[in-house]
Amino acid sequence: MALLPGWLRFVAAVFFLLLALVYTISPIDLIPDLFGPLGWVDDIALWVGVVALECALFFKDKKGTGPDKEPPDEPEQPAGGSPLS
């Protein structure tokens, strides 16, 4: 998802938020909510995953490396020098 343009990242983020909301409200669950707090585990795990995805889509590292940035190039070796020296 790192290569998506800004508007498409926004659409993807809203789509995943809506899916998570529908899953949370839906009576059909991986672990039914009838089991009390145990039934909330899958809902909480889903929201943790969605928040992590949203952070990956929108926030960048202060170093300038993030989902949209390529890692910095390795420094060039001096001519005739050994890469181990």
N, C-alpha and C positions, 0 to 999 in steps of 0.2 A: 504494500500500500504506500510505500514511501515515494513512489514515482508518480503518484496521482497529482493532478493539478489542484490548486486550492479549492475551487468550487466543488470538485468531485470528492475531495476529502470531507468537505462539509456535508454533502449529501450522504456519504457513507456513514459519517458520524451520527447524523440524525436517524438514518435507517437502523443502525445498531441500537441506538437508544430506544427507538420505537419497538423494535423486536424484544428488547429486554423488558420493556414496560408491559407489552402484551403477554410475555411469558410469566411475568410476576403476577399479573392479575388473573391469568387463565387458571381454571380449575384443573387443567391437565398439567401435571408436574412430573418430574423425574422422581421426586420424593413428595408425596401428597402432604399438604399443609395440615391435614387431620392429625398428624403425628406430633403436633406442637412444634417446639423449637427445632426438633430434628428435621421437620419438613421445611424449615427456612434455610437450611444449609445450602441447598442447590440454588435458591434465589440469591443468597448472599454471595455465593461463589460466582454466579452469573454477573452480578453488579460489580464485583471486584474486577472481573475480566473486562467488562465494558469500560470501566473507569481507566484501567490500564491501557486499553486500546485507544481511548480518547486522548490520553496523555501522549501516547506514541504518535498520534496523528497531528496534534497541535503544538506540543511543547518541544523546544529544542534545547540542547545542552548549551551552557554559557560559552563553551569553547568553540561553538559554531559547528559542532558535529551533532547531527540529529538524524531523524528519518529521511530528511531531504538532502543531506550533505554527504559527500563521499569522504572517506577517511583521508587524512593528509598524506601527500606523497612522501616516500622515504627520501632522506637526503642523498644527494649524489655522492659517489665515491670519487676521491681525487684521481686524476689520471695516473696510471702506473702504480697506484697504491693497492695494498691488499685489503679486502673488506674486513679482515680480522684485526688489523692494526689500528 
